[in-house]
Each structure stands twice: as structure tokens, then as C-alpha cells.
């Protein structure tokens, strides 16, 4: 079958519970997680650090080589709270707890997969930083987090 476009809303995202390694909690999206979806936007970013390798022999043309590659993903959407208990959505809660951790404890796993994928892309170590939250008079409360990979990506079967 030929490659085809897919819906961004069908991508899946999971956070590993720092206190229970190997336990993954799914972020609610259009099709994944329980009931109402919270995440409605994501953006995968690549960052590079290059070094200048220009010499006199370059004849005035700049030369560079990539020396470091980094990746991060932002997840944005709605803040989900259980109206009867006040409890935050489980994945959002884990992300907020993880964002408060420092040093070695600031690293935990993150994984994501496109629809139809047979493998997760896994960031075994990643840091979490909360973004803006809030809203206006006629808005639902927003929520966001940025996940930054630390080390290489791997894969594991779904």
C-alpha cells in the first residue's frame, strides 16, 4: 500500500510513571485514553548544533558539520479535571509531577506512535517542562507541556 496522510489527532502519546518504571499512562486525544480528549495539538521539533569546518581551501564557501541533534515535542490542549473529585487527568498529573522533579529524578520515559504504526518511538529519558495554562472568559482552560529527549530514540513494539 502506498504511503498516505494521517490525522494528527490519531497520534498516541504516553508518559512513563517515574515511581513505577514500565508503567505507561496515555494522554487523552481524539481516539485514545478514556472519554473526552485533552491533547489537541502537538509539534515535534529538531534542534542541531553545527561546527564550522571552513578552511582557506573552502574558497569563500562556508562548510559545516552537524555535531549534535536534539528533539523535543510540545503537547497542548485542554486541562482535564474530574468535576466530582477535582483530580487532574492521570497523564497530565504525571506530567506535572515530573516537571517538578530536578536532577537525575527529572528524567522519565516518553513514547509516541502514528496511527497504524507497529512500534512506539521511545525516549527512554526525557525532561518535562510545563507551558502556559489558562484561558479567557469564554474559553476552556488550556494545558501544555514540552518534552525534551535526553539521549537517543529507540523503538519498541506496540
Long-range contacts (C-beta under 8 A, 24 or more apart in sequence): 6-114, 6-115, 6-116, 7-115, 8-41, 8-42, 9-37, 9-40, 10-114, 10-115, 11-42, 11-112, 11-113, 11-114, 11-115, 12-112, 12-113, 12-115, 13-39, 13-42, 13-73, 13-75, 13-91, 13-110, 13-111, 13-112, 14-91, 14-110, 14-111, 14-112, 14-120, 15-91, 15-94, 15-95, 15-98, 15-108, 15-109, 15-110, 15-128, 16-108, 16-109, 16-110, 16-111, 17-94, 17-108, 18-94, 18-97, 18-98, 18-101, 18-105, 18-108, 21-109, 24-109, 24-111, 25-90, 25-91, 25-94, 26-91, 27-75, 27-89, 27-91, 27-92, 28-80, 28-89, 28-91, 33-91, 36-80, 37-77, 37-78, 38-77, 38-78, 38-79, 38-80, 38-89, 38-91, 38-92, 38-143, 39-75, 39-76, 39-77, 40-76, 40-77, 40-78, 41-74, 41-75, 41-76, 41-77, 42-73, 42-74, 42-75, 42-76, 43-73, 43-74, 44-71, 44-72, 44-73, 45-71, 45-72, 45-73, 45-74, 46-70, 46-71, 47-71, 47-72, 70-148, 70-149, 71-123, 71-148, 71-149, 71-153, 72-146, 72-147, 72-148, 72-149, 73-110, 73-112, 73-146, 73-147, 74-131, 74-144, 74-145, 74-146, 74-147, 75-144, 75-145, 75-146, 75-147, 76-131, 76-142, 76-143, 76-144, 77-142, 77-143, 77-144, 78-140, 78-141, 78-142, 78-143, 79-133, 79-140, 79-141, 79-142, 79-143, 80-143, 92-143, 92-145, 95-128, 95-130, 95-145, 96-130, 96-145, 98-128, 99-128, 99-129, 99-130, 99-145, 107-150, 110-147, 110-149, 111-156, 113-158, 117-158, 118-157, 118-158, 119-155, 119-156, 119-157, 119-158, 120-155, 120-156, 120-157, 120-158, 121-153, 121-154, 121-155, 122-153, 122-154, 122-155, 122-156, 123-147, 123-149, 123-150, 123-151, 123-153, 124-151, 124-154, 125-149, 125-150, 125-151, 126-150
